[in-house]
Structure formats: C-alpha cells, structure tokens
Amino acid sequence: MITKNGKRALDEKVNVIELNGIDDWIGGVHLDSSTGSVWLRKDETLFSQKL
C-alpha cells in the first residue's frame, strides 16, 4: 500500500525533501533544508528550489 504523499512523490508533484526535510552532514558539508532552499539535480542540470 502506498501513502498519499508517496503517490505524489512518484508522480513528481512533490519532492521528498519537501515532505521530510534534510539535516545531515556529508563529507564535511552541512545539508540543511531549514534555510528555505535546496539545490537539486534533474538530468545534468542543477537548480535551486525554494521550500
């Protein structure tokens, strides 16, 4: 069974980071979605997205 938000994520109507947020350290870099925007990649393009 898939949740309503799971279906929205699979349909690319919502980003999993929008749903769950992110607060993690990877390789000395602090990834923190509470700043209000995150960098995402689609194919070979990077773009900033406001949350």
Backbone as numpy.savetxt, mean C-alpha at the origin, in Angstrom:
# Nx Ny Nz CAx CAy CAz Cx Cy Cz
-13.45 -18.54 1.57 -14.30 -17.36 1.57 -13.41 -16.12 1.57
-13.72 -15.16 0.74 -12.95 -13.92 0.65 -13.76 -12.78 1.25
-13.06 -11.90 1.95 -13.75 -10.77 2.58 -14.08 -9.70 1.54
-14.91 -8.77 1.94 -15.29 -7.65 1.08 -14.04 -6.84 0.70
-13.17 -6.57 1.68 -11.95 -5.82 1.38 -10.98 -6.64 0.54
-10.96 -7.95 0.73 -10.13 -8.81 -0.10 -10.55 -8.75 -1.56
-11.84 -8.75 -1.79 -12.37 -8.63 -3.16 -12.00 -7.28 -3.75
-12.11 -6.23 -2.96 -11.76 -4.88 -3.44 -10.28 -4.82 -3.82
-9.43 -5.47 -3.01 -7.99 -5.48 -3.30 -7.70 -6.26 -4.59
-8.34 -7.40 -4.76 -8.14 -8.19 -5.97 -8.65 -7.46 -7.21
-9.69 -6.67 -7.05 -10.23 -5.87 -8.16 -9.46 -4.58 -8.38
-8.38 -4.38 -7.61 -7.52 -3.19 -7.67 -8.29 -1.91 -7.41
-9.32 -1.98 -6.56 -10.07 -0.79 -6.17 -9.51 -0.18 -4.90
-8.70 -0.94 -4.18 -8.07 -0.47 -2.95 -6.71 -1.14 -2.83
-5.77 -0.45 -2.23 -4.43 -0.95 -2.03 -4.34 -1.57 -0.64
-3.63 -2.68 -0.51 -3.53 -3.36 0.78 -2.88 -2.44 1.83
-2.02 -1.53 1.42 -1.42 -0.58 2.36 -2.47 0.39 2.86
-3.40 0.78 2.00 -4.50 1.64 2.45 -5.32 0.94 3.53
-5.52 -0.35 3.38 -6.32 -1.10 4.33 -5.60 -1.35 5.65
-4.32 -1.74 5.56 -3.59 -2.19 6.74 -2.52 -1.22 7.23
-2.12 -0.28 6.40 -1.01 0.59 6.76 0.30 -0.18 6.73
1.40 0.54 6.93 2.71 -0.10 6.98 3.57 0.69 7.96
4.27 -0.02 8.80 5.22 0.56 9.74 6.29 -0.49 9.97
7.37 -0.42 9.17 8.38 -1.47 9.19 9.74 -0.87 8.85
10.77 -1.55 9.26 12.14 -1.18 8.91 12.68 -2.25 7.98
13.16 -1.85 6.80 13.76 -2.78 5.85 15.08 -2.19 5.36
16.16 -2.89 5.65 17.48 -2.44 5.20 17.84 -1.05 5.68
17.44 -0.69 6.88 17.74 0.62 7.43 16.81 1.73 6.98
15.79 1.38 6.22 14.81 2.36 5.74 13.51 2.16 6.50
12.96 3.23 7.06 11.71 3.15 7.79 10.55 3.39 6.84
9.74 2.37 6.64 8.53 2.47 5.82 7.37 2.77 6.75
6.74 3.92 6.55 5.71 4.38 7.48 4.60 5.09 6.72
3.44 4.46 6.62 2.34 5.05 5.86 1.61 6.14 6.64
1.92 6.31 7.93 1.24 7.35 8.70 1.66 8.76 8.27
2.70 8.86 7.44 3.11 10.16 6.92 2.11 10.72 5.91
1.22 9.84 5.41 0.17 10.30 4.51 0.39 9.98 3.05
1.58 9.51 2.67 1.79 9.10 1.29 2.82 7.98 1.24
2.74 7.17 0.21 3.67 6.07 0.01 4.07 6.03 -1.46
5.22 5.42 -1.73 5.66 5.21 -3.11 5.27 3.80 -3.52
4.66 3.67 -4.68 4.23 2.39 -5.21 4.82 2.19 -6.59
4.82 0.93 -7.04 5.32 0.63 -8.38 4.23 -0.10 -9.16
4.02 0.33 -10.37 3.14 -0.38 -11.31 3.95 -0.58 -12.57
4.17 -1.84 -12.91 5.07 -2.22 -14.01 6.45 -1.64 -13.71
6.96 -0.77 -14.54 8.29 -0.19 -14.33 8.22 1.26 -13.85
7.04 1.72 -13.44 6.85 3.10 -13.05 6.64 3.25 -11.55
7.38 4.16 -10.92 7.19 4.50 -9.51 6.31 5.74 -9.43
5.39 5.75 -8.44 4.55 6.92 -8.26 4.19 7.06 -6.78
3.93 8.28 -6.38 3.55 8.58 -5.02 2.03 8.56 -4.92
1.53 7.98 -3.82 0.08 7.93 -3.64 -0.26 8.45 -2.25
-1.17 9.41 -2.21 -1.67 9.93 -0.94 -2.64 8.91 -0.35
-2.58 8.72 0.95 -3.48 7.77 1.60 -4.61 8.48 2.28
